[in-house]
């Protein structure tokens, strides 16, 4: 008799747990669907409270999200590159006659010292300025192929620290960490992030290795400068996008490209460490 | 003012042709423009041309410059002495170098500076008219042959069809 009651209670409890568990699984699916719907593929849902099979499944999905995000970013960079190549070519071809004709006209006797001169001079200066801008962009974006080698991360970070003694540095990078990267490019990316931080009025830079379940090494570089406004976050890595008066808008897009070329990635992070207001995550290949 | 004869300009962009006509009309006596490269040889057969200014890209969307190189070789084949200056898109140095190797006299990068363009074209034509003495030719030829053989004098002498001793004697005069 008691045995039946116990079995009955266990059965009811089991069914209740089962229903509850299914509901929480549905909730996860719903969350991930929402994330995908918002084109955010970074769902890192926790794996506790799951059965081993489900845990494996969730881990795979988390990882898949990472891969999709990286792929999307990489495609974006590559299509920008193609577009830039075509655009610069077309712009240069289009400015050539404008520059040349206005220059010829400036040399004409019937133009000199007339009201026409100022206008034509403005046309000439503007087209010259445009082609110089495009030229400098081309120069910076024409990167050399990276030479990947196993490099010690700590000395490289220390190098960058020494270049900016006016900042206070908090570096937590173990000295035995080796990454597979192009030392010059990686240094350039770090310096670029530091320069941006200084322009955002930062006084402190935090560099730390972040523990994450990932086959790559995650390096956080954050600062206590002005936070990045939400409306700018989407466009941050788009070439020519800038919020600075004198900026060209190529620093971050170029840095991301350099990271991709080294088999890594550069992202903005949501989560900040040690009192930082803005931070970036570098994904680095490990040997 | 000393004018520089007839120049043939080939570019598929009419604005570039206008710009060049505008820029060069005080330097050249006559400017012939073509917007299609197919008529180059016909025009060169009909008129006396002193130099050709040739664009590298003609097909829309194709920026490889192969077409320009092809036309350059065609011109050089039919008129080996004709100076050809190439108009190349920005940041295409490797293409320009290939053009020079295929016999172009110089290259101009778009967008150009008018004064520099005129100076380059004049230089090419001035060089063309220069008569080099036989001795100078010989010295230059020997130098190039030795370079070609990476300094191996026996091989250079063999290629030049003279004995090693003769080559030595000639080199003493360099």
HADDOCK unambig.tbl for C-alpha pairs under 7 A between the chains (distance, minus, plus):
assign (segid A and resid 89 and name CA) (segid B and resid 89 and name CA) 6.78 0.50 0.50
assign (segid A and resid 89 and name CA) (segid B and resid 90 and name CA) 6.89 0.50 0.50
assign (segid A and resid 92 and name CA) (segid B and resid 90 and name CA) 6.70 0.50 0.50
assign (segid A and resid 92 and name CA) (segid B and resid 110 and name CA) 6.43 0.50 0.50
assign (segid A and resid 92 and name CA) (segid B and resid 111 and name CA) 6.06 0.50 0.50
assign (segid A and resid 93 and name CA) (segid B and resid 110 and name CA) 6.41 0.50 0.50
assign (segid A and resid 93 and name CA) (segid B and resid 111 and name CA) 6.79 0.50 0.50
assign (segid A and resid 95 and name CA) (segid B and resid 111 and name CA) 6.48 0.50 0.50
assign (segid A and resid 96 and name CA) (segid B and resid 110 and name CA) 5.70 0.50 0.50
assign (segid A and resid 96 and name CA) (segid B and resid 111 and name CA) 4.00 0.50 0.50
assign (segid A and resid 96 and name CA) (segid B and resid 112 and name CA) 6.53 0.50 0.50
assign (segid A and resid 97 and name CA) (segid B and resid 15 and name CA) 5.89 0.50 0.50
assign (segid A and resid 97 and name CA) (segid B and resid 16 and name CA) 5.09 0.50 0.50
assign (segid A and resid 97 and name CA) (segid B and resid 19 and name CA) 5.11 0.50 0.50
assign (segid A and resid 100 and name CA) (segid B and resid 19 and name CA) 5.85 0.50 0.50
assign (segid A and resid 100 and name CA) (segid B and resid 113 and name CA) 6.77 0.50 0.50
assign (segid A and resid 100 and name CA) (segid B and resid 114 and name CA) 6.02 0.50 0.50
assign (segid A and resid 101 and name CA) (segid B and resid 19 and name CA) 5.05 0.50 0.50
assign (segid A and resid 101 and name CA) (segid B and resid 22 and name CA) 6.66 0.50 0.50
assign (segid A and resid 101 and name CA) (segid B and resid 23 and name CA) 6.95 0.50 0.50
assign (segid A and resid 104 and name CA) (segid B and resid 22 and name CA) 6.72 0.50 0.50
assign (segid A and resid 104 and name CA) (segid B and resid 23 and name CA) 5.57 0.50 0.50
